[in-house]
């Protein structure tokens, strides 16, 4: 990556707070309690980079993923995608942005059970108005790339968990997105299948930036960089050279905290 | 042009997706269609019943083959006499005078009374008896010879002529007492009067039972008045007038009304309205049924489709998160609603006549009225249209609302 190439994603002082309840029963004027899921996070992600998000439950991984994907908007701060501040886009344009630029792999897959593997993979292409024949060809290519060339007409109920996950990955890649986000992509898979899926993932998405949110060290091992979050704050941002498996999160945090500051 | 092409491809693909989902979720689709069929049936049958209540009343007046109805005061049910109130006095004289008018073929007073009746003089039931004048020529006889001779007991208003003690009964009464032409029944306005008045059955006639919707015996008016104690005032419920074929009802009505201004003279339709207006409960019931039918159909359809959409909210949120637009999602759900509405609507419309026939059979057994549920083609078409339109609109609105939920809240 040339040094003067701007990052694909740039998050500046990203904060996301949620208001709890409405408290109308008590008082309209009463100040509503809020919880801060992300607290002034600043990171950037380059094209083709594989970034792992780690941290315990409630640390803000999913919130950060949603903000990066344009599924949510920050309370303050900015998420810039290839120079465009996502907060300035209308809901319709953010949807279009996701369609054209972002692939999402859901933890629970969310495949349409009425459609075959090929139909599921081709679904985002429907929105783009692509010809049926081209949709089928593209979906078949991707299913073959993730090792499901012989399962294209099978419906989700006829596929194993690992196969469904691979269909979800193929679907996330079908529009040639510049960014793929995946929330616990191996969360429902056994270790061996999870490893196979990750290998496929990385090999298929060569020029695509990938952001993976996970607790799983095996999954984090494929990342070029791991960003650690705790209580909504960034506590570490370490490159692949750091030994993730041998150092605990806290010591890692301490060792790379200066690096994380430099990223900001 | 390319945008139009893309839109066309998207439209076709969305329909493919709709049918894939309907086919895949066969049981859910079947239940949804059954729900719509029930909604259509609720609408068509309730509306048909409401309409039928009014239509039956009108057809009963029409089938009575009378042209004008003469009453004195409001026509209302009477707790005292049973049937209608007998407020028209000197009925024989008035009807005789009216018979003399140009264009009038005959004017016949009718009186309805609740009477006690028994086949053995020991155990009595109450029924409505109808009193008619003359030879009873206005009554259709299905069995037997009918009345013999004229109304001899009236005797010019003296009520001292011989009583013939002849009655006509309807088929239901014949079945109930297992009697026929030539057998006898005891009948009177009080138990004492009934025990001492034995009538011979001279014919079987359904004319008045169809009109009143209840088992009926028909006697000569003067004899009915005597056994019910109303002969002194010569009371009748109304006078019915049959016109000559070439007579104009409105002209005759105007002429009679001019000379008999103490009475109200109405055509069939006017008389039905007068009766129905007095029966506020019947009218309110019929109108309520029609309105309820429409609302019930709408509510059932909307609820059902909203439920189906709500079941799919996570999937819809996922595809929205992937970049599928809200418009496409709403189109997809509108397609669902349209397809289920069309299928349910067609089946509902197709089974409506059979369901109406079954209801009519039950209604006839219970009330004696035939054709109480009248389902017009317009009502069936309305049911079909409501199913399709509401199916589409309800699914679209539910889809629009679901698509507005933040996708991340559903994932």
Interface residues (C-beta under 8 A of the other chain):
Chain A: X66 X69 X71 X72 X91 X92 X95 X96 X97 X98 X99 X100 X102 X103 X104 X106 X108 X110 X112 X113 X114 X115 X119 X123 X124 X126 X127 X128 X129 X130 X131 X132 X135 X155 X171 X172 X175
Chain B: X3 X5 X6 X7 X9 X10 X12 X13 X14 X17 X20 X21 X23 X24 X25 X314 X315 X318 X319 X320 X321 X322 X323 X324 X325 X326 X328 X406 X407 X408 X411
